């Protein structure tokens, strides 16, 4: 296994090197030079594994410098009943049949912060601690959040003596519950920095710091955003697990296709699905669901990728997807254009100058089609109607982002092909919208009773790279 950058740099080091490194030195994203492709016999063997065992088997395709015994131990520590409440970790729940297609919900929100980000973040916590202890080093994690990454990262990294977290969040762009989860976590190594503007502003600050290689090296800056390949690879596991459970529950022939619907903002979650398909998982379609910030939907319908300014980025009732610059999209485009890093550089230069680029050549358009990704968007009323419909029809309450996924999934059903809708978060994290939809408050786990009444600690900063650097200099470990 070797890693390279989407911008051309080769020999980025081992898995542990890219785990700690975040952005590649040339500003691109780390990606494996090759991908393991499982055959049907190998997939049958994987299908019989527990979630931790499956995780170690999938991750061993990417982790080249941690022995398999240690990797299994790390996965066992990350994925426990105590942490996720259920032995299955990501249970698949059958809802019903629509248009001759079986509809499922893949529960991804049973972890410590009630969101799908916990699945990968718990694994990252294990990886970071192991690698840092082995190297006798420390890490200052710098990340941006639109809501759920922040709390998932902070809960996974807290009380680890060799890690501190600097988490940037957009002012006024998260739900009250999301803010309370993050800001009430009082820890000397957890720094919640609130920035005026959108998530994209926060993400640009992270990239601004990461592109200063001297500063990044001196202060040992790492990332937990999905620019980190460790996040992407850890998320691949639940696509395999969801596929295997769907085949079991439907009784369909092994290797028959299954579709997945994925609420999408930064393109990390659905990229993991795309990589799963490249690795041999029989995925029919990956349904990309956006909200009113429909940059990705526009691309898959027109071939034009046009980012929005902060003023053009809508504040919606599915706020974790209020993103107009999808970081992981670069990894997808790199694959679509045949690993042509020169073209990727040209496209991203065009994006920085003109705010858009267009894919028009036949080969790339054909690769996009073969990816199996289809897309759609929804609005506030669609979310309300979908939340109410799922409650009335299946007695299940879902959050607004998951509702985006269901809404677009229903427009892309195919007879006899199961549709697995990925859960984004538990509905209590977005109770205001849920109450508007169904007139009742979703259940709050006991550990989060009165969380919004707890004291909160934040630091407001401006959207300046220099301001952020000065704060990191003062507080880093």
C-alpha positions in Angstrom: 0.0 0.0 0.0 1.2 3.5 -0.9 -0.5 6.9 -0.7 -0.4 9.8 -3.1 -2.0 13.2 -3.4 -4.8 14.2 -5.7 -2.5 17.1 -6.7 0.4 14.8 -7.7 2.7 14.3 -4.7 3.8 10.7 -4.4 5.1 8.7 -1.5 3.1 10.4 1.3 4.2 7.7 3.7 2.4 5.1 5.7 -1.2 5.0 6.9 -0.1 6.5 10.2 1.7 9.3 8.4 -1.3 10.4 6.5 -3.5 9.8 9.5 -1.6 12.5 11.4 -1.0 14.7 8.4 -4.4 15.8 7.2 -4.0 17.7 3.9 -1.1 16.5 1.6 1.9 18.8 1.4 0.8 20.0 -2.0 -2.7 21.0 -0.8 -4.3 17.9 -2.2 -5.9 14.9 -0.4 -4.3 11.6 0.3 -5.6 8.6 -1.5 -4.4 5.0 -1.9 -2.6 4.2 -5.1 -4.7 1.0 -5.5 -7.9 -0.4 -4.0 -8.5 -4.0 -3.0 -11.3 -5.6 -5.0 -13.1 -8.4 -3.1 -14.5 -11.3 -5.0 -17.8 -13.1 -4.1 -16.0 -15.7 -2.0 -14.2 -13.1 0.0 -17.4 -11.1 0.4 -19.2 -14.2 1.7 -16.5 -14.6 4.3 -16.8 -11.0 5.3 -20.6 -11.2 5.6 -20.3 -13.6 8.6 -18.1 -11.3 10.7 -19.1 -9.2 13.7 -18.8 -5.4 13.2 -15.4 -5.1 14.9 -14.0 -8.1 13.0 -15.4 -6.7 9.7 -13.9 -3.3 10.5 -10.4 -4.8 11.0 -10.7 -6.8 7.8 -11.7 -3.7 5.7 -9.3 -1.4 7.4 -6.4 -3.8 6.9 -6.7 -3.0 3.2 -5.5 0.6 4.0 -3.5 0.2 7.2 0.0 -0.8 6.2 2.0 -0.2 9.4 -0.1 -1.6 12.2 0.0 -5.4 12.6 -3.3 -7.2 12.2 -3.4 -8.3 15.9 -3.1 -4.7 17.1 -5.6 -3.5 14.5 -8.1 -6.1 15.7 -7.6 -4.9 19.3 -8.1 -1.2 18.2 -11.4 -2.1 16.4 -12.6 -4.1 19.4 -11.9 -1.1 21.6 -13.7 1.3 19.3 -16.8 -0.7 18.6 -18.3 -1.9 21.9 -21.8 -2.4 23.3 -20.9 0.1 26.1 -20.1 2.8 23.5 -22.9 2.1 20.9 -25.6 0.4 23.0 -26.1 -2.5 20.6 -24.0 -5.5 19.6 -24.6 -4.8 15.9 -23.1 -1.2 16.3 -25.1 -0.2 13.1 -28.3 -2.2 13.1 -30.3 -2.4 9.9 -34.0 -1.8 10.5 -36.7 -2.9 8.0 -39.4 -0.3 7.5 -41.6 -1.6 4.7 -42.1 -2.0 1.0 -42.7 0.9 -1.4 -43.0 0.6 -5.2 -41.9 -3.1 -5.0 -38.7 -2.1 -3.2 -37.8 -3.0 0.4 -36.9 0.2 2.5 -34.4 0.0 5.3 -32.9 2.5 7.8 -29.3 1.9 8.7 -28.9 3.1 12.3 -25.7 5.1 12.6 -26.6 7.3 15.5 -26.3 5.0 18.6 -22.9 6.4 19.6 -21.9 8.9 22.3 -23.1 12.0 20.4 -26.1 10.5 18.6 -24.8 11.1 15.1 -23.2 9.0 12.3 -19.9 10.8 12.8 -19.3 8.8 16.0 -18.8 5.6 13.9 -15.5 6.9 12.3 -14.5 9.2 15.1 -14.3 6.4 17.7 -12.0 4.6 15.4 -9.9 7.7 14.8 -9.5 8.1 18.6 -8.1 4.6 18.8 -5.8 5.2 15.9 -4.5 8.5 17.1 -3.8 7.3 20.6 -2.0 4.2 19.4 0.2 6.0 16.8 1.0 9.0 19.1 2.0 6.7 22.0 4.2 4.6 19.7 5.9 7.8 18.4 6.1 9.5 21.7 4.4 12.6 20.2 1.4 14.9 20.7 -1.2 16.2 18.2 -3.2 19.4 18.0 -6.3 18.6 16.0 -7.7 21.5 14.0 -11.1 20.9 12.4 -14.3 22.6 11.2 -17.8 21.5 12.0 -21.3 22.2 10.6 -22.7 20.5 13.7 -21.9 16.9 14.3 -18.2 16.4 13.6 -17.4 18.8 16.4 -19.1 16.9 19.2 -18.2 13.5 17.8 -14.5 14.5 17.7 -14.5 16.1 21.1 -16.1 13.2 22.8 -13.8 10.7 21.1 -10.6 12.7 21.9 -11.3 14.0 25.3 -9.2 12.7 28.2 -6.5 11.6 25.8 -3.4 13.2 27.3 -1.5 13.5 23.9 -4.3 15.3 22.0 -5.9 18.7 22.1 -8.8 19.8 19.8 -9.4 23.2 18.2 -12.9 23.0 16.7 -14.2 25.8 14.5 -18.0 26.2 14.3 -20.1 28.8 12.4 -21.9 31.3 14.5 -25.6 30.8 14.6 -25.6 27.9 12.1 -26.1 24.9 14.5 -29.1 23.6 16.5 -29.3 24.4 20.2 -28.7 20.8 21.0 -25.6 20.6 18.8 -24.1 23.7 20.4 -24.9 22.4 23.9 -23.2 19.1 23.2 -20.0 20.8 22.1 -19.9 24.0 24.2 -20.8 22.3 27.5 -17.8 19.9 27.3 -15.4 21.7 29.6 -11.9 20.4 29.2 -8.6 22.2 29.1 -7.6 20.5 25.9 -11.0 21.2 24.1 -11.2 24.6 22.4 -14.5 25.6 20.8 -13.8 28.5 18.5 -16.9 30.3 17.1 -16.4 32.1 13.7 -18.7 34.5 11.9 -20.0 33.1 8.6 -20.7 29.6 7.3 -19.1 26.2 7.6 -17.2 27.0 4.4 -15.5 29.9 6.2 -14.4 27.6 9.0 -13.2 25.0 6.5 -11.2 27.6 4.6 -9.4 28.6 7.9 -8.5 25.0 8.5 -7.1 24.7 5.0 -5.3 28.0 5.4 -3.5 26.7 8.5 -2.8 23.3 6.9 -1.2 24.8 3.8 1.4 26.5 5.9 3.7 23.5 6.1 6.2 25.1 8.5 3.5 26.1 11.0 1.7 22.8 10.6 4.9 20.8 11.4 6.0 23.0 14.3 2.7 22.8 16.1 1.9 19.2 15.0 -1.5 20.1 13.4 -3.8 17.2 12.5 -7.4 16.9 11.2 -10.5 14.9 12.0 -12.5 16.3 9.1 -13.2 13.9 6.2 -10.1 15.3 4.4 -8.5 12.7 6.7 -8.4 9.3 5.0 -8.8 7.6 8.3 -12.4 9.0 8.4 -13.2 7.8 4.9 -11.8 4.3 5.4 -13.6 3.8 8.7 -16.9 4.8 7.2 -16.6 2.2 4.4 -17.2 -0.5 6.9 -20.9 0.3 7.5 -21.7 0.1 3.8 -20.4 -3.5 3.8 -22.3 -4.3 7.0 -25.5 -2.7 5.7 -25.3 -4.6 2.5 -24.8 -7.9 4.2 -27.7 -7.3 6.6 -30.0 -6.2 3.7 -29.3 -9.4 1.8 -30.0 -11.5 4.9 -33.2 -9.8 5.7 -34.6 -9.8 2.1 -33.5 -13.3 1.3 -32.1 -12.0 -2.0 -29.3 -13.8 -3.7 -25.8 -12.9 -2.5 -24.2 -10.4 -4.9 -27.6 -9.1 -5.9 -27.6 -5.2 -5.9 -28.6 -2.9 -3.1 -28.9 0.9 -3.2 -28.0 3.4 -0.5 -29.4 6.9 0.1 -26.9 9.3 1.6 -27.7 12.8 3.0 -24.7 14.7 1.7 -22.8 17.9 2.5 -19.1 17.6 2.4 -19.2 14.4 0.2 -17.3 12.3 2.7 -20.0 9.8 3.6 -21.0 9.1 0.0 -17.4 8.9 -1.0 -17.0 6.0 1.4 -19.9 4.4 -0.4 -18.3 5.0 -3.8 -15.0 3.4 -2.5 -17.1 0.4 -1.2 -18.4 -0.1 -4.7 -14.9 0.1 -6.2 -13.9 -2.6 -3.7 -16.5 -5.0 -5.1 -19.6 -4.3 -3.0 -22.6 -4.8 -5.3 -24.1 -1.3 -5.0 -26.7 -0.4 -7.6 -27.1 3.3 -6.9 -25.7 5.8 -4.4 -28.5 8.3 -4.0 -27.0 11.7 -3.1 -29.5 13.9 -1.2 -28.9 17.6 -0.6 -31.0 20.3 0.9 -31.5 23.8 -0.6 -27.7 24.1 -0.8 -27.7 22.0 -3.9 -24.2 22.4 -5.3 -23.6 18.6 -5.6 -27.0 17.9 -7.0 -26.4 20.5 -9.7 -23.1 18.9 -10.6 -24.6 15.4 -11.0 -27.4 16.8 -13.1 -25.3 19.2 -15.3 -21.6 18.5 -14.9 -21.1 22.0 -13.6 -19.6 22.4 -10.1 -20.3 25.9 -8.9 -19.5 26.8 -5.3 -21.6 29.4 -3.5 -20.5 32.4 -1.5 -21.4 32.7 2.2 -24.2 35.0 1.2 -25.6 32.5 -1.2 -25.4 29.6 1.3 -28.8 29.1 2.8 -29.5 28.6 6.5 -31.7 25.5 6.5 -33.5 23.1 8.8 -30.9 20.4 7.9 -28.0 22.6 9.0 -25.2 20.0 8.9 -25.6 20.0 5.1 -25.4 23.8 4.8 -22.1 23.4 2.8 -21.2 24.7 -0.6 -17.5 23.6 -0.9 -17.4 19.8 -0.6 -13.8 18.9 0.4 -14.0 15.2 -0.5 -15.3 16.0 -4.0 -11.7 16.4 -5.1 -11.1 12.7 -4.4 -14.1 11.7 -6.5 -13.0 14.0 -9.4 -9.5 12.6 -9.3 -10.9 9.2 -9.9 -13.4 10.4 -12.5 -10.6 12.0 -14.6 -8.5 8.9 -14.6 -6.1 9.9 -11.7 -4.9 12.8 -13.9 -3.5 15.0 -11.2 -2.6 17.7 -13.7 -6.2 18.0 -14.7 -7.2 18.1 -11.0 -4.8 21.0 -10.4 -6.2 22.8 -13.4 -9.8 22.3 -12.4 -9.2 23.5 -8.8 -7.3 26.5 -10.1 -10.2 27.3 -12.3 -12.5 26.9 -9.3 -10.4 29.3 -7.2 -10.5 31.9 -10.0 -13.9 31.5 -11.5 -15.8 29.8 -8.7 -16.8 26.9 -10.9 -15.7 24.3 -13.4 -17.5 22.1 -15.8 -16.8 18.4 -16.7 -17.6 18.0 -20.4 -15.4 15.3 -21.9 -17.1 12.0 -22.8 -14.8 9.7 -20.8 -15.2 11.6 -17.5 -19.0 11.9 -18.0 -19.1 8.2 -18.6 -17.1 7.5 -15.4 -19.6 9.7 -13.5 -22.5 7.7 -14.9 -20.8 4.4 -14.0 -20.2 5.6 -10.4 -23.9 4.9 -9.8 -24.4 8.2 -8.1 -27.8 9.8 -8.7 -28.9 12.9 -7.0 -31.7 15.1 -5.8 -32.5 17.9 -3.3 -35.3 18.8 -0.9 -36.6 21.8 0.9 -38.0 22.6 4.3 -41.5 21.6 3.5 -40.3 18.3 1.9 -38.5 17.6 5.2 -41.6 18.3 7.3 -43.8 16.2 5.1 -41.3 13.3 5.0 -40.8 13.3 8.8 -44.5 13.2 9.3 -45.0 10.5 6.6 -42.3 8.2 8.1 -43.8 8.6 11.6 -47.4 7.9 10.3 -46.4 5.0 8.1 -43.7 3.3 10.0 -44.0 4.7 13.6 -40.4 5.9 13.3 -39.2 9.5 14.0 -36.3 10.6 11.9 -34.2 13.8 11.9 -34.3 16.4 9.1 -31.1 15.3 7.3 -32.3 11.7 7.2 -35.6 13.0 5.9 -33.7 14.6 3.0 -32.3 11.1 2.3 -35.7 9.5 2.4 -37.3 12.2 0.2 -34.7 11.8 -2.6 -34.5 8.0 -2.1 -38.2 7.6 -2.9 -37.6 9.3 -6.2 -35.0 6.7 -7.1 -36.5 3.4 -6.1 -36.1 0.5 -8.5 -38.3 -2.7 -8.3 -36.8 -5.5 -6.3 -33.7 -3.6 -5.4 -33.5 -2.8 -1.6 -33.0 0.8 -0.6 -30.9 1.4 2.5 -31.3 5.0 3.9 -28.4 6.1 6.0 -29.3 7.7 9.3 -27.6 11.1 10.0 -28.5 11.7 13.7 -31.1 11.0 16.3 -34.1 13.5 16.0 -33.6 15.1 19.4 -30.6 16.9 17.9 -33.0 18.9 15.7 -36.1 18.8 17.9 -37.5 22.2 16.7 -38.0 20.9 13.1 -39.3 17.6 14.3 -41.8 19.2 16.6 -42.9 21.4 13.7 -43.4 18.3 11.6 -45.2 15.9 14.0 -46.2 18.0 17.0 -44.2 16.0 19.5 -40.8 16.2 21.1 -38.5 13.3 20.2 -37.1 11.2 23.0 -34.0 12.5 24.8 -31.4 9.9 26.0 -31.1 10.2 29.8 -27.4 11.3 29.6 -28.5 14.4 27.7 -31.3 15.5 29.9 -31.0 19.3 30.6 -27.8 19.5 28.4 -29.0 22.8 27.0 -29.0 24.2 30.6 -25.4 23.4 31.3 -22.7 26.1 31.4 -21.0 26.6 28.0 -17.5 27.7 27.1 -16.6 29.2 23.8 -14.0 31.6 22.3 -15.2 33.9 19.5 -12.6 34.7 16.9 -12.6 36.6 13.6 -12.2 34.8 10.2 -8.5 35.5 10.1 -5.8 32.8 9.7 -3.4 34.9 11.7 -5.9 35.2 14.6 -6.3 31.4 14.6 -2.5 30.9 14.4 -2.0 33.1 17.4 -4.6 31.2 19.5 -3.0 27.8 18.5 0.4 29.1 19.5 -0.9 30.0 22.9 -2.9 26.8 23.6 -1.3 24.0 21.7 0.3 21.0 23.5 
